[in-house]
Amino acid sequence: MALLALALLVGVGLVARWGNAALSSSRAQAVADAAALVTLATADIAAISQGALPDDAAAQDLIRDAGGALLGFEVRVDDGAAYVEVVVEFDGQRASAAAEVRVPMVAPATGGSAG
């Protein structure tokens, strides 16, 4: 009987530990998703179309307020869209997320004058 009680106690402990890890992983993913989205939501789309990429300030603030750390941040513009990818650590779990927004491309200005 004591052996059964010990096995049950160990089993409950393992399930609780697994549950906490799953919850931390889910929270880390939510923070990563939010950081990627806030970067593009606060970005100046007109400036991106002219080549000025958003920085990681909005993502850093959100992640820091949540209690995590930004491990990686990349922004690129390709084929009429701006892409952001972030890697975060939260509660000992790493997660990554990406987001994109369509960017209206502005034709380069021509500097010639007729005369």
N, C-alpha and C positions, 0 to 999 in steps of 0.2 A: 504494500500500500504506500509506503514512504517513497519507494522508487517511482511509482506512478505519479505521485504528487510532485516529485522533483522534475520528472520529465514534462509534466504539464507546466510547471513554473518556467522551465527553460524554454519551452515552446512559446509561451506567452511573451517572454522577454524577447525572443527572436522576432516574433510578429510585431511587437512594439518598435523594435529597432528598425525593422524593414519599413514600417509605416512612417517613421520619422524621416528616414532617408528618402522615401518616395515624396513626402511632403516638401522636404528641402529642395529636391530636384524640381518639383513642380513650381515652387516659388522662384527658384533661380531662372527657370525658363520664362516665367511671367515678367521678371525684371528685365531679362534680355529682350523680350518682345517689346516691352514698353520703351526701353532705351532706343531701340532701332526706330520705332515709330515716332517718338518725341523728337528725334534728330531731324526727320523729314518734315514733321508737322510744324516745327519752329523755323525751318529753313526759308530763306528768301529765294523762291523759285526763279524770279527774274534774274537774280544774281547768279544762280547756278547756270542758267542758260547762257550767261556771259562768261562762264568759266570759274566763278568764285565758289568753291566748295564749302559746305557747312563744317564747322569744327565740332569737337566732342563736348562742348560746354553743357548743353542741355542734357545729354546722356549722362555725363559725369554727375551733374546735380541730382538727377533722378536716382541713379544707382547709389550715390553716397547717402541720400535721404532714406533709401530703403535698407541701408546697412551693408551694401555689397561693394565690390571693387570692379572697375573696368579693366580688363586684361588685354583687349584688342579692339581696334576701331579702324574701319576703312570705309572711305567714300569714293565712289567713282561714277563718272558719267559715260554712258555708252548707248548708242542707238536711241537717242531721244529720251533716256530715262536716267534718273539718279538712283544709285544703289548705295545702301549703307549696310554694313555688317558689323556686329558687335559680339564680343565674347566677354562674359561676366563671371564673377565668382560670388556666390551668395550662400551663406550657411555651409561652407565647405564644398559646395557643388558648383561645377562649371556648366555653363549653358551658352549657346550661341543663337543668334537670330539675325535675320536679314529683312529689309523692307525696300520698296522701290516706289518712286513717284515719276510719272511722266513729266518731261520737261520740254516746253515748247522751245525749239531751237531757233536762235536769232541768226539771221544771215550776217556774216562779217561785213562791217562797213568798208566801203571802198573809198580810198583817199584821193582819188583823181579829180581833177577839175578840167573842164573843157575851156579852151580859151583861144 
